[in-house]
Amino acid sequence: MVTSLDRVHPKRCRRLLVAFVLGISLRLVWANWTIHATFYWKQSILSPNLKNSSQNESAAAVDDSPLSLPLHDSKKQVPRNLRLAFIGDSLTRYMYLSLAHFLRWGYWEKDEDFPSMVQKRQYGSWDAFFNFTKSKLAPYEQCDCWRNRAGQYSGYENRYYWYPVRNNSVTMILKQGSHAVVGHFNNTNLHLQHDLDVDFNKDFAWNYYDDWADIITHHLGKIPHKPQYVIFNAGLWPNNGLEGEEQQDFVLDALKENNFIGIYKT
């Protein structure tokens, strides 16, 4: 069976994300939908946010908790007011984790870091992977995550990162082929502190099956800190819901209806 990638080198994730964080005069604007999605480069989506922090920045804006971090360091600049959402397979997950790590700590994960945020195979189990990645982004990420330990695929993975000091919000919804996309967090509690303990007797708060348009409209369109950009990809999964022109039109309509800029990662 063809499945998505479960291992991506950290350098590759950084190359995929650098346009979002460090680019100048680089902006992706949705133009025409084709089977591969056509869009053009314009000015940077982050250029308004890449201004140097100055002495005028209010000290009161900095969280003084033990887990807080400086607004910037001497080498990298962390953007402000970022609104992104990712939908897709494991490659999309690793893009999200790499970016969230940068937003949390102000630097990209190093190749020699172990265990790596973007190499699940370094962990003994899915539980260990979910626990480590959530703790690395704590207290700013909530992970509605579970995966079966063996056998046929079953699970869900929805991640919500929000860092209020810099007002950065990044969401990741795992979508793999025709598998149902479900979640436990509703729009009022997704940024509250949640454990990773799974309660199988608890009903899902939402279930949009494998419908891209419903995920965009009824979930991403309703969450707090609504995204401005939606980056999505179908990966190598068969029956991914984007094969036909009618399905693609539904996605395009959902993006337009919610005033999202769609970016299809081929």
Stockholm file with secondary structure:
# STOCKHOLM 1.0

chainA/1-266         MVTSLDRVHPKRCRRLLVAFVLGISLRLVWANWTIHATFYWKQSILSPNLKNSSQNESAAAVDDSPLSLPLHDSKKQVPRNLRLAFIGDSLTRYMYLSLAHFLRWGYWEKDEDFPSMVQKRQYGSWDAFFNFTKSKLAPYEQCDCWRNRAGQYSGYENRYYWYPVRNNSVTMILKQGSHAVVGHFNNTNLHLQHDLDVDFNKDFAWNYYDDWADIITHHLGKIPHKPQYVIFNAGLWPNNGLEGEEQQDFVLDALKENNFIGIYKT
#=GR chainA/1-266 SS CCCCCSBCCHHHHHHHHHHHHTCSSCEEEEEECCTTCEEEEESCSSGGGCCCCCTTSCGGGSCCSTTCCCSBCSSCBCCSSCEEEEEESHHHHHHHHHHHHHHHHSSCCCTTCSSCTTBGGGSSSHHHHHHHHHHHTTTSEEEEEEECSSSSCCEEEEEEEEETTTTEEEEEEECCTTSCCEESCCTTTTTSCCCCCCCTTSCCSEECTTCHHHIIIIIITTSSSCCSEEEECCTTCSSCSCSSHHHHHHHHHHHHHTTCEEEECC
#=GC SS_cons         CCCCCSBCCHHHHHHHHHHHHTCSSCEEEEEECCTTCEEEEESCSSGGGCCCCCTTSCGGGSCCSTTCCCSBCSSCBCCSSCEEEEEESHHHHHHHHHHHHHHHHSSCCCTTCSSCTTBGGGSSSHHHHHHHHHHHTTTSEEEEEEECSSSSCCEEEEEEEEETTTTEEEEEEECCTTSCCEESCCTTTTTSCCCCCCCTTSCCSEECTTCHHHIIIIIITTSSSCCSEEEECCTTCSSCSCSSHHHHHHHHHHHHHTTCEEEECC
//
